[in-house]
Amino acid sequence: MRFDVLTLFPDIFTGYLSQSLLNKAIDRDLVHVDVHDMRRWSTDKHQKVDDRPYGGGPGMVLCVKPVVESVEDIQKAGNTPGRVVLLTPQGRQLNQKVIEELAQEERLLLLCGRYEGFDQRVTDILQPDEISIGDFVLNGGEVAAMVVIDSVIRLIPGVLGDETSAVDDSFSEGNRHLEFAQYTRPRDFRGHVVPEVLLGGNHEEIARWRREQSYLKTRERRADLLDE
Ligand code: 6GU
């Protein structure tokens, strides 16, 4: 799967992209990520890509020209045009279902906003899939773009070591419960002991205990998931 990220702050992505899981996926050609600095499409001598809003008001608005032209050029540079995703607090809210939908794509273009947002004509012309990661405000779409990449790549076959591990994830299709508690050595840490059932080796009993723990935790913390 190929991701093209369009941002004014490409350096934000370097640390994230070099983390081992993603790096391995990139080395094995399962994932390809290109980060593009939108300033490259500025025709201004100071590489300006934003301007004051018509009608007045605080802040700056990202200009239509560099944004639309960068998307057009980047689309042309690949084999197939990608689905354009615009990260904005005004978008539909991201959840695992949306992630599963995005993971079906061959290519995604992730447009990261900054400042007070984009000129409306960016949306009118590109008709992107507008996505928000929740009801809170970030300084820009970069962290949200990393959230999208991070959760989408888990679903690409071969990216995770164990192929089944994403299937069991909370919120995945057919799985609407929180995960049961896990323990590893030591058995006793300052008097906090591992539940006896996990030490016995009775797999049926362990599975039953985990299902029950998972249900109880979901009922206590996220009863809304059980209603769905
Ligand atoms: Cl995608 N962008 C910004 N700037 N703020 C957000 C967001 C995105 N999702 C939630 N808040």
Residues whose N, C-alpha, C, O or C-beta is under 5 A from the ligand:
A	BS01	6GU	L87 T88 P89 I131 S132 I133 G134 F136 V137 L138 N139 G140 G141 A144
